[in-house]
Amino acid sequence: MTGKFPDTVINRLTLYHCILVDYIKNNLETITSSTIAGLLEIDDSQVRKDISLLKNTGKSRVGYNVAELKISIEKTLGFERPKNAFIIGAGNLGMALANYNNFTDYGLNVVALFDNDKNKIGKRIKDKEICNIEELPSLADKLNIEMAILTVPMASAQSTVDFLVQSNIKYIWNFSPTVLIVPSGVKVWNENLMGNFLQFSYKIGK
């Protein structure tokens, strides 16, 4: 269902979901669009417009039912459809992502990590083994894995992606600080950590 929504809307919906999870943890049953807008420093009308796309209606002067709105967002963003993935690169970032507990709550299941460092191969991060990168093609085929999370250094990012493409990986979540070249049919989502920091730093300096 996410195909009909712009990326900006999807991004806001994920932020709304985080707020709703926190509300549920605190046993709060309703929330208003103005409360969400205030927490995220965006316009109240934008929140109402986004939520209206979910066919979820609130009650005047009461707001939205937190549990129902959370479920609506999860169905819209496909949380109920688990996606298996490999992490490529068992450095600090790769291991931090492997240790992140909340991925499964959002439908992402990290199956294993891959690296070419013999000192890391065979070790485990929680229940996930660090495998030799050379094993990736056979394991991807055996486990029907089409998604990879790329956390390798910039210098080796493109050659690693070429290897992933040859291994029939179709979706790449790229944390490496470089623009990747891939053939048509392969989708890349760039996670620009430094770019996000610089945007934030620029606003601080204003």
Helices and strands as residue ranges (DSSP letters): G 2-4, H 7-25, E 30-31, H 33-40, H 44-52, E 64-65, H 66-77, E 83-88, H 92-99, G 101-106, E 108-115, E 124-125, E 128-132, G 133-135, H 136-143, E 147-150, H 154-166, E 171-174, E 187-190, H 193-205
